[in-house]
Amino acid sequence: MGRDQGLLHVAGEVMPRSLAPAIETIRNRVAFQPREAILNDASPDVLLSYLRLPEAADDVEAWRTALRLLPPRSPRRSAVVAHVEALEA
């Protein structure tokens, strides 16, 4: 298993419909750790997989990180640029 492989298994939020304070604390703690690992150490493919998650849709820092990681001539870059521009509008 490669360095990034474990990061591909992030499936979404813990109990996303729960409003219980203890569940919200766990959800925030669990969401923070994979996000930080992805932003600091993931390949572009893993980062783009993360960006497809609903909770990453408005994560400007993650989208900007994708811009830094993608080569200038990458065909995937235009979609990332468009998303960043929409977030910043």
C-alpha positions in Angstrom: 0.0 0.0 0.0 1.4 3.4 -1.0 1.7 6.4 1.2 -1.6 7.9 0.0 -3.7 4.8 -0.2 -5.1 5.0 3.3 -6.3 8.6 2.6 -8.6 7.4 -0.2 -10.9 5.8 2.3 -12.2 9.0 3.8 -15.9 8.5 3.2 -17.5 11.6 4.7 -18.7 13.0 8.0 -19.4 10.9 11.1 -23.1 10.8 11.7 -23.8 13.9 9.6 -27.4 14.4 10.7 -26.7 14.2 14.5 -26.8 17.5 16.4 -25.6 16.0 19.7 -22.7 18.0 21.0 -20.6 14.9 21.7 -21.1 13.7 18.1 -20.3 17.1 16.7 -17.0 17.1 18.7 -16.1 13.7 17.4 -17.1 14.6 13.9 -14.9 17.7 13.9 -12.0 15.9 15.4 -12.2 13.0 12.9 -12.7 15.4 9.9 -9.7 17.6 10.8 -7.1 14.9 10.9 -7.5 13.4 7.4 -8.0 16.9 5.9 -4.7 18.1 7.4 -2.9 15.0 6.2 -4.3 15.4 2.7 -3.4 19.1 2.5 0.1 18.5 3.8 1.1 15.3 2.2 -1.2 13.9 -0.4 -0.8 13.4 -4.1 -2.9 15.5 -6.5 -5.2 12.4 -7.1 -5.9 12.0 -3.4 -6.5 15.7 -2.9 -8.9 15.8 -5.9 -10.7 12.8 -4.4 -11.1 14.7 -1.1 -12.4 17.7 -3.0 -15.3 15.6 -4.3 -16.6 15.2 -0.8 -19.5 17.5 0.2 -17.7 18.9 3.2 -14.8 20.0 0.9 -16.9 22.0 -1.5 -16.3 25.3 0.2 -12.8 24.6 1.5 -10.9 27.4 -0.2 -7.5 26.3 1.3 -7.9 22.8 -0.1 -8.9 24.0 -3.5 -5.9 26.4 -3.6 -3.7 23.6 -2.6 -4.9 21.6 -5.6 -3.9 24.5 -7.8 -0.4 24.4 -6.4 -0.1 20.7 -6.8 -1.5 20.3 -10.3 0.9 20.9 -13.2 0.0 24.1 -15.2 -1.0 22.0 -18.3 -3.1 19.5 -16.4 -6.6 19.1 -18.0 -8.0 18.9 -14.4 -6.7 22.4 -13.6 -9.4 24.4 -15.4 -12.2 22.8 -13.2 -10.2 23.6 -10.1 -9.6 27.2 -11.2 -13.3 27.7 -12.0 -14.3 26.3 -8.6 -11.8 28.6 -6.8 -13.1 31.6 -8.7 -16.7 30.7 -7.8 -15.7 30.5 -4.1 -14.0 33.8 -4.2 -16.8 35.6 -6.1 
